[in-house]
Amino acid sequence: MKIKLGVTFEACFPEEERKSLDEYLSGISRETLLKTGSHFLGFDTEKSKYSNVVAFMNMFFSQRNQDFAQDAYQNLVNYVAQAEYDIGDYEIPYVGSSLLFFEYVFDNVSEDIETEKTNEEMERDMFKAYLHLNQVAFTDRGIAQSEADEKSGIKFTPAQALLMLQFHNFDFINYRTDKVFTCQFLRALSYLNFFLVLSDVNLY
């Protein structure tokens, strides 16, 4: 499995100050937001064609927002050019952000709220809201992790540092139904071994 970097808010909108989720999602009905959140959760984490940034943006934005999408993409290209990665190492959909998006809407957006924005405005604001969540998941968390590592004096390779950003929720953002039985079996086996050691019992 190849771990990709999430496209963040600052990468696409370097000169724009981030707002809160509430500000981005205000004026959009709960039904519309939940449908969008469900759509985000439906992406295959391994084989989705929307792992490609261009494919995702072409799918998400309508024709009237093409200039907006093009500007955001160009900013991303410039951002990537300054990093040590290729544009193919980045993707917009991230399971952690999709779950948080859906959870936030479900818990905080009232059914009484009616849509006041145009379709184009909703596309732009929901896109920014999603990248805001990616920013928190990747950049903000990475900064906090780096500060903690610096204090501890522990040095990690770039690959190790990237894995650590997802270690806290790796089990559900990379959930595989075909691995459930194996995990349950190994867990049961470890419990059995623990019991045998604790009880000093030899079944063989």
C-alpha positions, 0 to 999 in steps of 0.5 A, a space after each residue: 500500500 502506498 501512503 499518499 500526502 493529503 492536499 491541504 488548505 495552505 497548498 491550494 490557498 496560500 494567501 487566504 486565511 483559514 476560516 472555521 468549519 462552521 463558517 464554510 458550511 453555513 448556509 448549506 442544508 444538512 441534507 446537502 452536506 450529509 449527501 456530500 459527506 456520504 460521497 466522500 466516504 464512498 471513495 475506495 482507499 486503494 483503487 479510486 481514480 479520484 486519488 488523482 488530484 485532477 480527476 477529483 477536481 474535474 469530478 467535484 467542480 461544475 463548469 462555472 467553477 473551472 477557473 476557481 479549480 484551475 487557480 487552486 490546482 496551479 497553487 498546488 503545483 507551485 507548492 509541490 514544486 517546492 517540496 521533495 515530492 511529485 504531484 502524484 504523491 498527493 491526493 485530496 480524499 482522506 478517510 480521516 477527513 471524510 469521517 470528520 466531515 460527516 461527523 461534524 455535519 451530523 452533530 452540528 448542522 440543524 435540519 432547520 437550516 435551508 440552503 442559501 448559497 448558489 451551487 457554485 458557492 457550495 462547491 467552493 466552500 465545501 472544498 475549502 472545508 474539506 481541505 481545512 480538515 486535511 490541514 488539521 490532519 496532516 500539517 497541524 498534527 505534523 507540526 505538533 509531532 515535530 515539536 514533540 520529537 524535537 523535545 524527545 531528541 528522537 530522529 525519524 526518517 521521512 517515511 517513519 514520520 509520514 507513517 506516524 501521522 496516521 499511526 493513531 488512526 491507521 486501523 480505521 482509515 485503512 480498514 479491510 474487511 478481508 483482514 478482520 478474521 486474521 486480526 481477530 484470530 491473532 488477537 485471540 491467540 495472543 490472549 490465549 498465550 497470555 492466559 497460559 503464561 499467567 496460569 503457568 499451564 501447558 496444554 501440549 
